[in-house]
Amino acid sequence: MVARTDRGRILQATKEYLPMEPVTITAFRSPKSPGGPHDFFSQADYFWPDPKNPDGPYVNRDGQSNPDNFNEHRKVMVDLSIRMPALTAAWLLAKDRRYAKRAGDYLRAWFVTPATRMNPNLEYAQGVHGVSTGRSYGIIDTLHLVDVARAASFLGPEALSAEEAQAVNEWFREYLDWLKTSPNGQKERAALNNHATCWALQASEFARLIGDEGTRNDIRKWFEDALLPNQLGIDGSFPQELVRTKPYSYSIFNFDVMAGLAQSLKGAGTDLTTFALADGRGLCKAAAFLYPYLRDKAAWPYKKDVEHFDSLPVRSPGLLFAGIACHREEYVALWKTLNPDPTDREIIRNYPIRQPLLWV
């Protein structure tokens, strides 16, 4: 069903992507970055110069993105996350080796080639001028690699040599180790909102690619014992997201990532797409809460988002995953009608799973 729905979309997009050469973070340097040319660098979205102290530490304006931030590293990572999985999906659909080869070119450039590869850490992500050179919150920036890691698991010798494939896996092994052991990684895992969910989806998918079932089993248990109980309300809402200045987008975002995590962890143990706590809280409850507002945004009973409210909703992967798992045909029917390719960059930033064909 997903292949039938997305075949035309995928093949049309890859006509555009096929001639494009991969570009990585090494093509862009920021004088604000404390790292080197291979270090990913970004600035915290919601921090601005202090009008009372223009040269001093930046101050927070929650939900309002600073347009003067350095965003080039994010942009090329988003380009990677859009193009490489689409090329892989096209390879699966059409079996044209050109698609697989170009997908492999992206993996080589980002994770293998010494001149262009990214260092496997996020030490300098979402820093704040005058406050920090990098923060735990920055780990959300590599959420865009989950579709890339998922896509890489479908590629073989038509895309990469055995040595190159091993090097790609080694990059993700090193990055997963950093996520699990660094102070920023451990702090992000301990968050009580979407940041912890995003940490878990990354760790799960990177572990899936390299065959680390120990890590995936740990995340399964953590999902049941802490992540779900700490974040999902009895009514199926995400209370920590509803208090934000963008409650609609953050609620959808956390739902999509949590549903993606449950889908990612399929294969052993409890099926988390249908798992529910004793009080009924689970993915199906979260989907039931959000579905009416994905169908009709005007019915949203909470505050409107301070920015980008008019750009939502877009095609929610969580709606698809929950529709299949919870046997709700109306969820899948709505999923088919929503826009799969948003153009608003803020919406794209919070839209990590673009090729559901790779996930089902």
Secondary structure by P-SEA (a helix, b strand, c coil): ccccccaaaaaaaaaaacccccccccccccccccccccbbbbccccccccccccccbbbbbccccccccccaaaaaaaaaaacaaaaaaaaaacccaaaaaaaaaaaaacccccccccccccccccccccccccccccccccccaaaaaaaaaacccccccaaaaaaaaaaaaaaaaaacccaaaaaaaacccaaaaaaaaaaaaaaaaacaaaaaaaaaaaaacccccccccccccccccccccaaaaaaaaaaaaaaaaaaaacccccccccccccccccaaaaaaacccccccccccccccccccccccccccaaaaaaaaaaccaaaaaaaaacccccccaaaaaacccccccccc
